[in-house]
Amino acid sequence: MTEPKVITDSVLLPGEQGKIKLTISHNEGFVRIDFGRPVGWFALPKSEALTFAFAILENCGVTIEHKVE
């Protein structure tokens, strides 16, 4: 399992904490996304959403040729 990553520090509404640390890992047949705490929803800027999607795909065995910088 990898170290948790801070995905975003965006805050959309007053009172939000604005940071989500999560770990993406995999084993036979499953990809696990562990937020480390209850999360009702989250929003990401488009570039971070692509990075999140790429991380999930890579844990499914998909090779990503282009990454958003």
mmJSON file of the N, C-alpha and C atoms, coordinates in Angstrom:
{"data_MODEL":{"atom_site":{
"group_PDB":["ATOM","ATOM","ATOM","ATOM","ATOM","ATOM","ATOM","ATOM","ATOM","ATOM","ATOM","ATOM","ATOM","ATOM","ATOM","ATOM","ATOM","ATOM","ATOM","ATOM","ATOM","ATOM","ATOM","ATOM","ATOM","ATOM","ATOM","ATOM","ATOM","ATOM","ATOM","ATOM","ATOM","ATOM","ATOM","ATOM","ATOM","ATOM","ATOM","ATOM","ATOM","ATOM","ATOM","ATOM","ATOM","ATOM","ATOM","ATOM","ATOM","ATOM","ATOM","ATOM","ATOM","ATOM","ATOM","ATOM","ATOM","ATOM","ATOM","ATOM","ATOM","ATOM","ATOM","ATOM","ATOM","ATOM","ATOM","ATOM","ATOM","ATOM","ATOM","ATOM","ATOM","ATOM","ATOM","ATOM","ATOM","ATOM","ATOM","ATOM","ATOM","ATOM","ATOM","ATOM","ATOM","ATOM","ATOM","ATOM","ATOM","ATOM","ATOM","ATOM","ATOM","ATOM","ATOM","ATOM","ATOM","ATOM","ATOM","ATOM","ATOM","ATOM","ATOM","ATOM","ATOM","ATOM","ATOM","ATOM","ATOM","ATOM","ATOM","ATOM","ATOM","ATOM","ATOM","ATOM","ATOM","ATOM","ATOM","ATOM","ATOM","ATOM","ATOM","ATOM","ATOM","ATOM","ATOM","ATOM","ATOM","ATOM","ATOM","ATOM","ATOM","ATOM","ATOM","ATOM","ATOM","ATOM","ATOM","ATOM","ATOM","ATOM","ATOM","ATOM","ATOM","ATOM","ATOM","ATOM","ATOM","ATOM","ATOM","ATOM","ATOM","ATOM","ATOM","ATOM","ATOM","ATOM","ATOM","ATOM","ATOM","ATOM","ATOM","ATOM","ATOM","ATOM","ATOM","ATOM","ATOM","ATOM","ATOM","ATOM","ATOM","ATOM","ATOM","ATOM","ATOM","ATOM","ATOM","ATOM","ATOM","ATOM","ATOM","ATOM","ATOM","ATOM","ATOM","ATOM","ATOM","ATOM","ATOM","ATOM","ATOM","ATOM","ATOM","ATOM","ATOM","ATOM","ATOM","ATOM","ATOM","ATOM","ATOM","ATOM","ATOM","ATOM","ATOM"],
"id":[1,2,3,4,5,6,7,8,9,10,11,12,13,14,15,16,17,18,19,20,21,22,23,24,25,26,27,28,29,30,31,32,33,34,35,36,37,38,39,40,41,42,43,44,45,46,47,48,49,50,51,52,53,54,55,56,57,58,59,60,61,62,63,64,65,66,67,68,69,70,71,72,73,74,75,76,77,78,79,80,81,82,83,84,85,86,87,88,89,90,91,92,93,94,95,96,97,98,99,100,101,102,103,104,105,106,107,108,109,110,111,112,113,114,115,116,117,118,119,120,121,122,123,124,125,126,127,128,129,130,131,132,133,134,135,136,137,138,139,140,141,142,143,144,145,146,147,148,149,150,151,152,153,154,155,156,157,158,159,160,161,162,163,164,165,166,167,168,169,170,171,172,173,174,175,176,177,178,179,180,181,182,183,184,185,186,187,188,189,190,191,192,193,194,195,196,197,198,199,200,201,202,203,204,205,206,207],
"type_symbol":["N","C","C","N","C","C","N","C","C","N","C","C","N","C","C","N","C","C","N","C","C","N","C","C","N","C","C","N","C","C","N","C","C","N","C","C","N","C","C","N","C","C","N","C","C","N","C","C","N","C","C","N","C","C","N","C","C","N","C","C","N","C","C","N","C","C","N","C","C","N","C","C","N","C","C","N","C","C","N","C","C","N","C","C","N","C","C","N","C","C","N","C","C","N","C","C","N","C","C","N","C","C","N","C","C","N","C","C","N","C","C","N","C","C","N","C","C","N","C","C","N","C","C","N","C","C","N","C","C","N","C","C","N","C","C","N","C","C","N","C","C","N","C","C","N","C","C","N","C","C","N","C","C","N","C","C","N","C","C","N","C","C","N","C","C","N","C","C","N","C","C","N","C","C","N","C","C","N","C","C","N","C","C","N","C","C","N","C","C","N","C","C","N","C","C","N","C","C","N","C","C","N","C","C","N","C","C"],
"label_atom_id":["N","CA","C","N","CA","C","N","CA","C","N","CA","C","N","CA","C","N","CA","C","N","CA","C","N","CA","C","N","CA","C","N","CA","C","N","CA","C","N","CA","C","N","CA","C","N","CA","C","N","CA","C","N","CA","C","N","CA","C","N","CA","C","N","CA","C","N","CA","C","N","CA","C","N","CA","C","N","CA","C","N","CA","C","N","CA","C","N","CA","C","N","CA","C","N","CA","C","N","CA","C","N","CA","C","N","CA","C","N","CA","C","N","CA","C","N","CA","C","N","CA","C","N","CA","C","N","CA","C","N","CA","C","N","CA","C","N","CA","C","N","CA","C","N","CA","C","N","CA","C","N","CA","C","N","CA","C","N","CA","C","N","CA","C","N","CA","C","N","CA","C","N","CA","C","N","CA","C","N","CA","C","N","CA","C","N","CA","C","N","CA","C","N","CA","C","N","CA","C","N","CA","C","N","CA","C","N","CA","C","N","CA","C","N","CA","C","N","CA","C","N","CA","C","N","CA","C","N","CA","C","N","CA","C","N","CA","C","N","CA","C"],
"label_alt_id":[null,null,null,null,null,null,null,null,null,null,null,null,null,null,null,null,null,null,null,null,null,null,null,null,null,null,null,null,null,null,null,null,null,null,null,null,null,null,null,null,null,null,null,null,null,null,null,null,null,null,null,null,null,null,null,null,null,null,null,null,null,null,null,null,null,null,null,null,null,null,null,null,null,null,null,null,null,null,null,null,null,null,null,null,null,null,null,null,null,null,null,null,null,null,null,null,null,null,null,null,null,null,null,null,null,null,null,null,null,null,null,null,null,null,null,null,null,null,null,null,null,null,null,null,null,null,null,null,null,null,null,null,null,null,null,null,null,null,null,null,null,null,null,null,null,null,null,null,null,null,null,null,null,null,null,null,null,null,null,null,null,null,null,null,null,null,null,null,null,null,null,null,null,null,null,null,null,null,null,null,null,null,null,null,null,null,null,null,null,null,null,null,null,null,null,null,null,null,null,null,null,null,null,null,null,null,null],
"label_comp_id":["MET","MET","MET","THR","THR","THR","GLU","GLU","GLU","PRO","PRO","PRO","LYS","LYS","LYS","VAL","VAL","VAL","ILE","ILE","ILE","THR","THR","THR","ASP","ASP","ASP","SER","SER","SER","VAL","VAL","VAL","LEU","LEU","LEU","LEU","LEU","LEU","PRO","PRO","PRO","GLY","GLY","GLY","GLU","GLU","GLU","GLN","GLN","GLN","GLY","GLY","GLY","LYS","LYS","LYS","ILE","ILE","ILE","LYS","LYS","LYS","LEU","LEU","LEU","THR","THR","THR","ILE","ILE","ILE","SER","SER","SER","HIS","HIS","HIS","ASN","ASN","ASN","GLU","GLU","GLU","GLY","GLY","GLY","PHE","PHE","PHE","VAL","VAL","VAL","ARG","ARG","ARG","ILE","ILE","ILE","ASP","ASP","ASP","PHE","PHE","PHE","GLY","GLY","GLY","ARG","ARG","ARG","PRO","PRO","PRO","VAL","VAL","VAL","GLY","GLY","GLY","TRP","TRP","TRP","PHE","PHE","PHE","ALA","ALA","ALA","LEU","LEU","LEU","PRO","PRO","PRO","LYS","LYS","LYS","SER","SER","SER","GLU","GLU","GLU","ALA","ALA","ALA","LEU","LEU","LEU","THR","THR","THR","PHE","PHE","PHE","ALA","ALA","ALA","PHE","PHE","PHE","ALA","ALA","ALA","ILE","ILE","ILE","LEU","LEU","LEU","GLU","GLU","GLU","ASN","ASN","ASN","CYS","CYS","CYS","GLY","GLY","GLY","VAL","VAL","VAL","THR","THR","THR","ILE","ILE","ILE","GLU","GLU","GLU","HIS","HIS","HIS","LYS","LYS","LYS","VAL","VAL","VAL","GLU","GLU","GLU"],
"label_asym_id":["A","A","A","A","A","A","A","A","A","A","A","A","A","A","A","A","A","A","A","A","A","A","A","A","A","A","A","A","A","A","A","A","A","A","A","A","A","A","A","A","A","A","A","A","A","A","A","A","A","A","A","A","A","A","A","A","A","A","A","A","A","A","A","A","A","A","A","A","A","A","A","A","A","A","A","A","A","A","A","A","A","A","A","A","A","A","A","A","A","A","A","A","A","A","A","A","A","A","A","A","A","A","A","A","A","A","A","A","A","A","A","A","A","A","A","A","A","A","A","A","A","A","A","A","A","A","A","A","A","A","A","A","A","A","A","A","A","A","A","A","A","A","A","A","A","A","A","A","A","A","A","A","A","A","A","A","A","A","A","A","A","A","A","A","A","A","A","A","A","A","A","A","A","A","A","A","A","A","A","A","A","A","A","A","A","A","A","A","A","A","A","A","A","A","A","A","A","A","A","A","A","A","A","A","A","A","A"],
"label_entity_id":["1","1","1","1","1","1","1","1","1","1","1","1","1","1","1","1","1","1","1","1","1","1","1","1","1","1","1","1","1","1","1","1","1","1","1","1","1","1","1","1","1","1","1","1","1","1","1","1","1","1","1","1","1","1","1","1","1","1","1","1","1","1","1","1","1","1","1","1","1","1","1","1","1","1","1","1","1","1","1","1","1","1","1","1","1","1","1","1","1","1","1","1","1","1","1","1","1","1","1","1","1","1","1","1","1","1","1","1","1","1","1","1","1","1","1","1","1","1","1","1","1","1","1","1","1","1","1","1","1","1","1","1","1","1","1","1","1","1","1","1","1","1","1","1","1","1","1","1","1","1","1","1","1","1","1","1","1","1","1","1","1","1","1","1","1","1","1","1","1","1","1","1","1","1","1","1","1","1","1","1","1","1","1","1","1","1","1","1","1","1","1","1","1","1","1","1","1","1","1","1","1","1","1","1","1","1","1"],
"label_seq_id":[1,1,1,2,2,2,3,3,3,4,4,4,5,5,5,6,6,6,7,7,7,8,8,8,9,9,9,10,10,10,11,11,11,12,12,12,13,13,13,14,14,14,15,15,15,16,16,16,17,17,17,18,18,18,19,19,19,20,20,20,21,21,21,22,22,22,23,23,23,24,24,24,25,25,25,26,26,26,27,27,27,28,28,28,29,29,29,30,30,30,31,31,31,32,32,32,33,33,33,34,34,34,35,35,35,36,36,36,37,37,37,38,38,38,39,39,39,40,40,40,41,41,41,42,42,42,43,43,43,44,44,44,45,45,45,46,46,46,47,47,47,48,48,48,49,49,49,50,50,50,51,51,51,52,52,52,53,53,53,54,54,54,55,55,55,56,56,56,57,57,57,58,58,58,59,59,59,60,60,60,61,61,61,62,62,62,63,63,63,64,64,64,65,65,65,66,66,66,67,67,67,68,68,68,69,69,69],
"pdbx_PDB_ins_code":[null,null,null,null,null,null,null,null,null,null,null,null,null,null,null,null,null,null,null,null,null,null,null,null,null,null,null,null,null,null,null,null,null,null,null,null,null,null,null,null,null,null,null,null,null,null,null,null,null,null,null,null,null,null,null,null,null,null,null,null,null,null,null,null,null,null,null,null,null,null,null,null,null,null,null,null,null,null,null,null,null,null,null,null,null,null,null,null,null,null,null,null,null,null,null,null,null,null,null,null,null,null,null,null,null,null,null,null,null,null,null,null,null,null,null,null,null,null,null,null,null,null,null,null,null,null,null,null,null,null,null,null,null,null,null,null,null,null,null,null,null,null,null,null,null,null,null,null,null,null,null,null,null,null,null,null,null,null,null,null,null,null,null,null,null,null,null,null,null,null,null,null,null,null,null,null,null,null,null,null,null,null,null,null,null,null,null,null,null,null,null,null,null,null,null,null,null,null,null,null,null,null,null,null,null,null,null],
"Cartn_x":[0.851,0.0,0.892,0.468,1.26,0.86,1.676,1.38,0.177,-0.664,-1.798,-1.33,-2.087,-1.789,-2.855,-2.455,-3.43,-3.896,-5.17,-5.692,-6.038,-6.658,-7.047,-7.094,-6.875,-7.091,-8.154,-8.994,-10.082,-11.2,-11.79,-12.932,-14.051,-15.191,-16.323,-17.325,-17.502,-18.504,-17.871,-18.391,-17.863,-17.938,-16.927,-16.926,-16.302,-15.998,-15.364,-13.908,-13.403,-12.005,-11.107,-11.55,-10.84,-9.698,-9.349,-8.278,-8.76,-8.437,-8.748,-7.45,-7.089,-5.942,-6.495,-5.936,-6.442,-5.332,-5.61,-4.697,-5.452,-4.819,-5.381,-4.467,-5.045,-4.271,-5.108,-4.498,-5.234,-4.724,-5.583,-5.217,-5.986,-6.106,-6.776,-8.229,-8.493,-9.859,-10.47,-9.77,-10.34,-9.366,-9.91,-9.167,-9.776,-8.929,-9.416,-9.029,-10.01,-9.781,-10.142,-9.137,-9.323,-9.151,-10.246,-10.214,-9.765,-9.742,-9.289,-10.302,-11.424,-12.497,-13.76,-14.93,-16.163,-16.14,-16.535,-16.592,-17.95,-18.738,-20.048,-19.935,-19.003,-18.767,-17.447,-16.932,-15.759,-15.788,-15.144,-15.068,-13.602,-13.232,-11.852,-11.811,-10.777,-10.554,-10.326,-10.628,-10.548,-9.186,-8.099,-6.767,-6.532,-7.013,-6.864,-7.795,-8.967,-9.879,-9.245,-8.543,-7.841,-6.729,-5.976,-4.924,-5.507,-6.643,-7.341,-7.78,-8.359,-8.805,-7.628,-6.522,-5.332,-4.817,-4.815,-4.344,-5.208,-6.523,-7.428,-7.148,-7.034,-6.764,-5.44,-4.413,-3.115,-3.21,-4.044,-4.243,-5.075,-5.691,-6.405,-5.499,-4.255,-3.305,-3.237,-3.908,-3.897,-2.665,-1.942,-0.79,-1.246,-0.89,-1.257,-0.052,-0.247,0.858,1.015,-0.076,-0.045,-0.647,0.049,-0.463,-0.57,-1.544,-1.734,-0.706,-0.015,0.998,0.401],
"Cartn_y":[-1.178,0.0,1.236,2.264,3.486,4.487,5.508,6.574,7.376,7.863,8.701,9.951,10.36,11.56,12.607,13.879,14.963,15.23,14.97,15.11,16.558,17.255,18.633,19.461,20.738,21.649,22.679,22.305,23.181,23.196,24.339,24.481,25.121,24.419,24.947,25.682,25.201,25.765,26.147,27.179,27.544,26.359,26.199,25.125,23.829,23.715,22.502,22.473,21.288,21.156,21.338,20.91,21.21,20.296,19.32,18.398,16.97,16.139,14.722,13.959,13.171,12.287,10.902,10.258,8.941,8.04,6.753,5.75,4.921,4.695,3.822,2.609,1.427,0.199,-0.86,-1.999,-3.07,-4.432,-5.427,-6.824,-7.604,-8.884,-9.694,-9.249,-8.61,-8.275,-7.034,-6.36,-5.188,-4.02,-2.819,-1.583,-0.962,-0.625,-0.056,1.417,2.251,3.677,3.946,4.255,4.45,5.932,6.569,7.986,8.212,7.162,7.276,7.907,8.315,8.912,8.92,9.114,9.181,10.386,10.151,11.216,11.105,12.166,12.189,12.461,13.329,13.67,14.408,14.509,15.34,15.877,17.018,17.671,17.953,17.864,18.09,19.008,19.853,20.56,19.504,19.839,18.852,18.181,18.94,18.327,17.312,17.595,16.655,15.456,15.668,14.556,13.588,14.123,13.258,12.477,13.132,12.453,11.339,11.599,10.601,9.423,9.731,8.682,7.851,8.506,7.785,6.843,7.303,6.46,5.216,5.375,4.222,3.274,3.825,2.99,2.25,2.922,2.267,1.117,1.259,0.175,-0.962,-0.715,-1.768,-2.413,-1.951,-2.528,-1.822,-0.676,0.09,0.992,0.986,1.861,3.211,4.279,5.63,6.245,6.68,7.256,8.755,9.447,10.902,11.232,12.087,12.527,14.044,14.537,15.979,16.484,17.545,18.141,19.307],
"Cartn_z":[0.0,0.0,0.0,-0.692,-0.796,0.285,0.448,1.404,0.926,1.859,1.452,0.722,-0.262,-1.041,-0.765,-0.719,-0.633,-2.056,-2.316,-3.665,-3.977,-3.051,-3.34,-2.067,-2.214,-1.098,-1.474,-2.433,-2.877,-1.838,-1.636,-0.746,-1.551,-1.634,-2.389,-1.502,-0.278,0.619,1.953,2.621,3.933,4.902,5.716,6.701,6.224,4.936,4.438,4.865,5.092,5.471,4.266,3.094,1.864,1.499,2.324,1.961,2.147,1.18,1.271,1.084,2.075,1.934,1.636,0.642,0.309,-0.181,-0.128,-0.629,-1.665,-2.8,-3.827,-3.914,-3.753,-3.832,-4.546,-4.796,-5.466,-5.015,-5.211,-5.04,-6.109,-5.957,-6.972,-7.184,-8.301,-8.671,-8.056,-7.155,-6.504,-6.495,-6.672,-6.453,-5.202,-4.248,-2.987,-2.932,-2.619,-2.405,-0.952,-0.14,1.292,1.612,2.021,2.363,3.806,4.608,5.987,6.933,6.405,7.206,6.364,7.002,6.214,5.266,4.034,3.025,2.329,2.433,1.78,0.29,-0.081,-1.489,-1.587,-2.791,-3.014,-4.435,-4.614,-5.925,-6.211,-7.47,-7.879,-9.085,-9.171,-10.433,-11.528,-12.76,-13.843,-13.94,-13.796,-13.911,-12.796,-11.573,-10.474,-10.636,-11.234,-11.505,-12.502,-13.498,-14.457,-13.76,-12.896,-12.142,-11.285,-10.642,-9.825,-10.702,-11.847,-12.772,-13.276,-13.605,-14.067,-12.976,-11.729,-10.623,-10.476,-10.631,-10.566,-11.731,-12.936,-14.105,-13.982,-13.475,-13.295,-12.301,-11.272,-10.321,-10.907,-12.059,-12.799,-13.843,-13.937,-14.881,-16.22,-16.343,-17.59,-17.609,-18.718,-18.86,-19.394,-18.699,-19.114,-19.807,-21.049,-21.826,-21.612,-21.339,-21.153,-19.798,-19.067,-17.767,-17.769,-17.038,-16.883,-15.903,-16.252,-15.368,-14.637],
"occupancy":[1.0,1.0,1.0,1.0,1.0,1.0,1.0,1.0,1.0,1.0,1.0,1.0,1.0,1.0,1.0,1.0,1.0,1.0,1.0,1.0,1.0,1.0,1.0,1.0,1.0,1.0,1.0,1.0,1.0,1.0,1.0,1.0,1.0,1.0,1.0,1.0,1.0,1.0,1.0,1.0,1.0,1.0,1.0,1.0,1.0,1.0,1.0,1.0,1.0,1.0,1.0,1.0,1.0,1.0,1.0,1.0,1.0,1.0,1.0,1.0,1.0,1.0,1.0,1.0,1.0,1.0,1.0,1.0,1.0,1.0,1.0,1.0,1.0,1.0,1.0,1.0,1.0,1.0,1.0,1.0,1.0,1.0,1.0,1.0,1.0,1.0,1.0,1.0,1.0,1.0,1.0,1.0,1.0,1.0,1.0,1.0,1.0,1.0,1.0,1.0,1.0,1.0,1.0,1.0,1.0,1.0,1.0,1.0,1.0,1.0,1.0,1.0,1.0,1.0,1.0,1.0,1.0,1.0,1.0,1.0,1.0,1.0,1.0,1.0,1.0,1.0,1.0,1.0,1.0,1.0,1.0,1.0,1.0,1.0,1.0,1.0,1.0,1.0,1.0,1.0,1.0,1.0,1.0,1.0,1.0,1.0,1.0,1.0,1.0,1.0,1.0,1.0,1.0,1.0,1.0,1.0,1.0,1.0,1.0,1.0,1.0,1.0,1.0,1.0,1.0,1.0,1.0,1.0,1.0,1.0,1.0,1.0,1.0,1.0,1.0,1.0,1.0,1.0,1.0,1.0,1.0,1.0,1.0,1.0,1.0,1.0,1.0,1.0,1.0,1.0,1.0,1.0,1.0,1.0,1.0,1.0,1.0,1.0,1.0,1.0,1.0,1.0,1.0,1.0,1.0,1.0,1.0],
"B_iso_or_equiv":[0.0,0.0,0.0,0.0,0.0,0.0,0.0,0.0,0.0,0.0,0.0,0.0,0.0,0.0,0.0,0.0,0.0,0.0,0.0,0.0,0.0,0.0,0.0,0.0,0.0,0.0,0.0,0.0,0.0,0.0,0.0,0.0,0.0,0.0,0.0,0.0,0.0,0.0,0.0,0.0,0.0,0.0,0.0,0.0,0.0,0.0,0.0,0.0,0.0,0.0,0.0,0.0,0.0,0.0,0.0,0.0,0.0,0.0,0.0,0.0,0.0,0.0,0.0,0.0,0.0,0.0,0.0,0.0,0.0,0.0,0.0,0.0,0.0,0.0,0.0,0.0,0.0,0.0,0.0,0.0,0.0,0.0,0.0,0.0,0.0,0.0,0.0,0.0,0.0,0.0,0.0,0.0,0.0,0.0,0.0,0.0,0.0,0.0,0.0,0.0,0.0,0.0,0.0,0.0,0.0,0.0,0.0,0.0,0.0,0.0,0.0,0.0,0.0,0.0,0.0,0.0,0.0,0.0,0.0,0.0,0.0,0.0,0.0,0.0,0.0,0.0,0.0,0.0,0.0,0.0,0.0,0.0,0.0,0.0,0.0,0.0,0.0,0.0,0.0,0.0,0.0,0.0,0.0,0.0,0.0,0.0,0.0,0.0,0.0,0.0,0.0,0.0,0.0,0.0,0.0,0.0,0.0,0.0,0.0,0.0,0.0,0.0,0.0,0.0,0.0,0.0,0.0,0.0,0.0,0.0,0.0,0.0,0.0,0.0,0.0,0.0,0.0,0.0,0.0,0.0,0.0,0.0,0.0,0.0,0.0,0.0,0.0,0.0,0.0,0.0,0.0,0.0,0.0,0.0,0.0,0.0,0.0,0.0,0.0,0.0,0.0,0.0,0.0,0.0,0.0,0.0,0.0],
"pdbx_formal_charge":[null,null,null,null,null,null,null,null,null,null,null,null,null,null,null,null,null,null,null,null,null,null,null,null,null,null,null,null,null,null,null,null,null,null,null,null,null,null,null,null,null,null,null,null,null,null,null,null,null,null,null,null,null,null,null,null,null,null,null,null,null,null,null,null,null,null,null,null,null,null,null,null,null,null,null,null,null,null,null,null,null,null,null,null,null,null,null,null,null,null,null,null,null,null,null,null,null,null,null,null,null,null,null,null,null,null,null,null,null,null,null,null,null,null,null,null,null,null,null,null,null,null,null,null,null,null,null,null,null,null,null,null,null,null,null,null,null,null,null,null,null,null,null,null,null,null,null,null,null,null,null,null,null,null,null,null,null,null,null,null,null,null,null,null,null,null,null,null,null,null,null,null,null,null,null,null,null,null,null,null,null,null,null,null,null,null,null,null,null,null,null,null,null,null,null,null,null,null,null,null,null,null,null,null,null,null,null],
"auth_seq_id":[1,1,1,2,2,2,3,3,3,4,4,4,5,5,5,6,6,6,7,7,7,8,8,8,9,9,9,10,10,10,11,11,11,12,12,12,13,13,13,14,14,14,15,15,15,16,16,16,17,17,17,18,18,18,19,19,19,20,20,20,21,21,21,22,22,22,23,23,23,24,24,24,25,25,25,26,26,26,27,27,27,28,28,28,29,29,29,30,30,30,31,31,31,32,32,32,33,33,33,34,34,34,35,35,35,36,36,36,37,37,37,38,38,38,39,39,39,40,40,40,41,41,41,42,42,42,43,43,43,44,44,44,45,45,45,46,46,46,47,47,47,48,48,48,49,49,49,50,50,50,51,51,51,52,52,52,53,53,53,54,54,54,55,55,55,56,56,56,57,57,57,58,58,58,59,59,59,60,60,60,61,61,61,62,62,62,63,63,63,64,64,64,65,65,65,66,66,66,67,67,67,68,68,68,69,69,69],
"auth_comp_id":["MET","MET","MET","THR","THR","THR","GLU","GLU","GLU","PRO","PRO","PRO","LYS","LYS","LYS","VAL","VAL","VAL","ILE","ILE","ILE","THR","THR","THR","ASP","ASP","ASP","SER","SER","SER","VAL","VAL","VAL","LEU","LEU","LEU","LEU","LEU","LEU","PRO","PRO","PRO","GLY","GLY","GLY","GLU","GLU","GLU","GLN","GLN","GLN","GLY","GLY","GLY","LYS","LYS","LYS","ILE","ILE","ILE","LYS","LYS","LYS","LEU","LEU","LEU","THR","THR","THR","ILE","ILE","ILE","SER","SER","SER","HIS","HIS","HIS","ASN","ASN","ASN","GLU","GLU","GLU","GLY","GLY","GLY","PHE","PHE","PHE","VAL","VAL","VAL","ARG","ARG","ARG","ILE","ILE","ILE","ASP","ASP","ASP","PHE","PHE","PHE","GLY","GLY","GLY","ARG","ARG","ARG","PRO","PRO","PRO","VAL","VAL","VAL","GLY","GLY","GLY","TRP","TRP","TRP","PHE","PHE","PHE","ALA","ALA","ALA","LEU","LEU","LEU","PRO","PRO","PRO","LYS","LYS","LYS","SER","SER","SER","GLU","GLU","GLU","ALA","ALA","ALA","LEU","LEU","LEU","THR","THR","THR","PHE","PHE","PHE","ALA","ALA","ALA","PHE","PHE","PHE","ALA","ALA","ALA","ILE","ILE","ILE","LEU","LEU","LEU","GLU","GLU","GLU","ASN","ASN","ASN","CYS","CYS","CYS","GLY","GLY","GLY","VAL","VAL","VAL","THR","THR","THR","ILE","ILE","ILE","GLU","GLU","GLU","HIS","HIS","HIS","LYS","LYS","LYS","VAL","VAL","VAL","GLU","GLU","GLU"],
"auth_asym_id":["A","A","A","A","A","A","A","A","A","A","A","A","A","A","A","A","A","A","A","A","A","A","A","A","A","A","A","A","A","A","A","A","A","A","A","A","A","A","A","A","A","A","A","A","A","A","A","A","A","A","A","A","A","A","A","A","A","A","A","A","A","A","A","A","A","A","A","A","A","A","A","A","A","A","A","A","A","A","A","A","A","A","A","A","A","A","A","A","A","A","A","A","A","A","A","A","A","A","A","A","A","A","A","A","A","A","A","A","A","A","A","A","A","A","A","A","A","A","A","A","A","A","A","A","A","A","A","A","A","A","A","A","A","A","A","A","A","A","A","A","A","A","A","A","A","A","A","A","A","A","A","A","A","A","A","A","A","A","A","A","A","A","A","A","A","A","A","A","A","A","A","A","A","A","A","A","A","A","A","A","A","A","A","A","A","A","A","A","A","A","A","A","A","A","A","A","A","A","A","A","A","A","A","A","A","A","A"],
"auth_atom_id":["N","CA","C","N","CA","C","N","CA","C","N","CA","C","N","CA","C","N","CA","C","N","CA","C","N","CA","C","N","CA","C","N","CA","C","N","CA","C","N","CA","C","N","CA","C","N","CA","C","N","CA","C","N","CA","C","N","CA","C","N","CA","C","N","CA","C","N","CA","C","N","CA","C","N","CA","C","N","CA","C","N","CA","C","N","CA","C","N","CA","C","N","CA","C","N","CA","C","N","CA","C","N","CA","C","N","CA","C","N","CA","C","N","CA","C","N","CA","C","N","CA","C","N","CA","C","N","CA","C","N","CA","C","N","CA","C","N","CA","C","N","CA","C","N","CA","C","N","CA","C","N","CA","C","N","CA","C","N","CA","C","N","CA","C","N","CA","C","N","CA","C","N","CA","C","N","CA","C","N","CA","C","N","CA","C","N","CA","C","N","CA","C","N","CA","C","N","CA","C","N","CA","C","N","CA","C","N","CA","C","N","CA","C","N","CA","C","N","CA","C","N","CA","C","N","CA","C","N","CA","C","N","CA","C","N","CA","C","N","CA","C"],
"pdbx_PDB_model_num":[1,1,1,1,1,1,1,1,1,1,1,1,1,1,1,1,1,1,1,1,1,1,1,1,1,1,1,1,1,1,1,1,1,1,1,1,1,1,1,1,1,1,1,1,1,1,1,1,1,1,1,1,1,1,1,1,1,1,1,1,1,1,1,1,1,1,1,1,1,1,1,1,1,1,1,1,1,1,1,1,1,1,1,1,1,1,1,1,1,1,1,1,1,1,1,1,1,1,1,1,1,1,1,1,1,1,1,1,1,1,1,1,1,1,1,1,1,1,1,1,1,1,1,1,1,1,1,1,1,1,1,1,1,1,1,1,1,1,1,1,1,1,1,1,1,1,1,1,1,1,1,1,1,1,1,1,1,1,1,1,1,1,1,1,1,1,1,1,1,1,1,1,1,1,1,1,1,1,1,1,1,1,1,1,1,1,1,1,1,1,1,1,1,1,1,1,1,1,1,1,1,1,1,1,1,1,1]
}}}
